Amino acid sequence: MANLAGNLAETAREHGDRPAVRFDDAVLTYSELQQAAAGVAGLLRSHGVGPGDRVGLVFPNVPAFPVLFYGALQAGCVIVPMNPLLKAREVEYHLSDSGAKIVFAWDHAADEAATAAAAVGATSVAVPATGPPDLAEYEAVPEPVERADDDTAVILYTSGTTGQPKGAELTHANLRSNAELTARTLVELTPQDVLMGCLPLFHVFGLTCGLNAAVQAGACLTLLPRFDAGKALDVVRRDRVTVFEGVPTMYAGMLHHGGHHDVATLRVCICGGSAMPVEVMKGFEERFGCIVLEGYGLSETSPVASFNHPDSERKPGSIGTPVEGMELRNVDDAGDEVPVGEIGEIAIRGTGLMKGYWGRPEVTAESIPDGWFRTGDLATVDADGYYTIVDRKKDLIIRGGYNVYPREIEEALYEHPAVAEVAVIGIPHDSLGEEVGAAVALQPGSEADIDELREFAKERVAAYKYPRQVWLVNELPKGPTGKILRREVHPPEGDRQ
């Protein structure tokens, strides 16, 4: 069966009594997760939502997410995961663009989701963290609805640097193959493993390498809704975590957290999302006695494309070599491969490569002009085939592991009547990796202070996105065509961290 939900059905048959999801003292076995997913599929049918229909999910890492995720898959639906910190206007965009019929949101995001759903004529359902109650009243869908390999399973919104975010269509085959290779070859998961689930499940890294890989292997995923270094270390000890997956800021946070922590059960740590400072890697490994393996991928590649494989040489600072089923090339602007050691743009093709951008065939063709996806990431490749990221070609800001797209923040600030021009940039930050900064030029004769502009943006975008640092300029640097040059925008010296 091509439906990704078939993985859960098979694991439930083989390992039904084993824990699938842990959330502090609450535990769902694989049988219980499968039964709940079947009930969710019945709930969706009762709302007239069926195969191919889009279903929004607005949740942090709580048991409701895997229940609803696999329930929507069981019904043959397409899932649109969203960050629970999004404001109503942001949720509305995701619902409108995807054409979602229904959105599920946990208690703390329910009001924003309901406002967004009302604006687009979708149904909104508030769900507690533990999962939908009273599923017994719906006629369960006992087996996953048949889907084709190339049917879309998930639409992940990404890359708003050149306009509104685009929805990457990931198919059942994309997600299944990437979860399978993660479980089998990269992390070598078994039913006895416990994975740390602190990576957001609404993000492709946590979704594929955490949830879907755990289900593939019959392992347990222990959930942490919001990362806190001390809490994470406590959970590792309490739940005897064997595999930790995180972004560099998480490792730095745990490294610098005081006190003694028993993490003897850890056998491997996985890092992705952005380049991990070599000193942080060395310090973490020395303190906790666990190897860290770096990899690389994007939403558009499901995500894993390259990795420092556990059975091969590891090169700290490198993103490793291509994984099974994926190919990487380092190319110039014409698409020709650059020589070893020279900087080029990473291009990718393979089993994890997305179907395309939802409703945007022209953008899809531009991003995949010859069957190879242009990532926008600049890198070098050595004689052994190991890739090392040099810089990001795109202007994506990664703040504490969250992606922030400058154009979206700029659009929000442009709504202020006093604003003439805006350039949003990433500013290096010791603990977050990058902080969001905004240089603002005002309309002639207009007035607005920094605090007012910061609060204006804060009201319009999620909390992790708004610019903490705002400064006023007379004008912004521009190129010959009048285009604002973000690369030439810098914060005042006093704003550097």
Beta strands, then each sheet from edge to edge (+ up, - down):
strand 1: 19-23
strand 2: 26-29
strand 3: 54-58
strand 4: 78-82
strand 5: 102-106
strand 6: 123-127
strand 7: 152-158
strand 8: 166-171
strand 9: 194-197
strand 10: 220-223
strand 11: 243-246
strand 12: 268-271
strand 13: 292-297
strand 14: 304-307
strand 15: 321-322
strand 16: 326-331
strand 17: 344-350
strand 18: 356-357
strand 19: 373-381
strand 20: 387-392
strand 21: 397-399
strand 22: 402-404
strand 23: 419-429
strand 24: 433-442
strand 25: 469-472
sheet 1: 2+ 1- 10- 9- 11- 12- 13- 14+ 15-
sheet 2: 4+ 3+ 5+ 6+
sheet 3: 7+ 8- 18+
sheet 4: 16+ 17- 19+ 20-
sheet 5: 21+ 22-
sheet 6: 23+ 24- 25-
end
